């Protein structure tokens, strides 16, 4: 059976006010609303397919996944948001598996742990950008090592400044924002002075409250595609690979 061609970004149905209501508090742990969430999950998957196709044309082959729509042990038996995420392909992850071995197999196999481009919807609105799970210590330690010298910190600051100033570099759940567009190399040094790989999550994100017109704008997904493409240089800077190895480890 031929593979289905992804929808055009401009033809995708926009988010609606009803979509955000799928995450009312009383629905989080109730299986009765699985069908409502499944409908939205399929919508996210279609958006993700179109975004993936756009990024493939930009030179990055990513794997598309969507989060669980039903209450289960892996989401704490509650669904307070749904998200699509675009993560490294199996081909890209294989050298890391070979390097770290079976001890880290569960982490290196799980797509959500790696650096991901994410679009999330919850009751409050939308969150989008680049996230690196705290368990992906190889990517964040790689970046921290690379930014330990001024040249690396300047390069990373320059890449972040190439992203829309609506985005900010964040550390885990800390309130401080490092706003893209005006970062200096010493801002990056300051960030990594406190950042602990394996403990802290890294993200470069922006939020769109559901009350803003952009959240339900039919043109949103084309803009997201452009913003994700602008995040690719940051993604590539972070992502461990044999050619971007600042861990001091050698693959076998």
Secondary structure, DSSP 8 states (H G I E B T S, - for coil): --------TTTS----HHHHHTT-GGGTT-GGGHHHHHHHHHHHHHHHHHHHHHHHHTT--EEEEE---S--GGGTT--SEEEEEEEE-HHHHHHHHHHH-GGGHHHHH-GGGSEEEEEEEESSEEEEEEEE-TT-HHHHHHHHHHTSSHHHHHHHHHHHHTS-TT-EEEETT-S--EETTS--HHHHHHHHHH--TTT--EEEEEEEETTSGGGG-TTHHHHHHHHHHHHHHHHHHHS-BTTB--SS----
